[in-house]
Amino acid sequence: MITNSEFLIFHYNRAKQAFQKCILDEENAFLQDEIEIGLDEIILVEEFLRIQFNKNQLEKFTVEVKFQLTSSSQVSIGEYYYCLNEDDIEEDRLIFI
């Protein structure tokens, strides 16, 4: 049986991997032009992990993770939002400010 901590860590790690995949994807090379630091220098700051269950069907759920994106000098440069449902359908958004 998986513990609550293991569940949370698993989903935080999954969201971090999705972020890495997003910024390393060759089709997203244009992202480097959007910020003044290297994409590999972005620091993820965990903002929240939210689990939402369907009140009528507890096996149906959504996991949402949001990270603030900062530079090494702790200046906010954007946010990354990752969402996953029970069918493993992912959605993500990367926003630079």
Secondary structure, DSSP 8 states (H G I E B T S, - for coil): ---HHHHHHHHHHHHHHHHHHHHH-GGGGGGGGGSSS-GGG-EEEEEEEEEEEETTEEEEEEEEEEEEEE-TT--EEEEEEEEEETT--EEEEEEE-
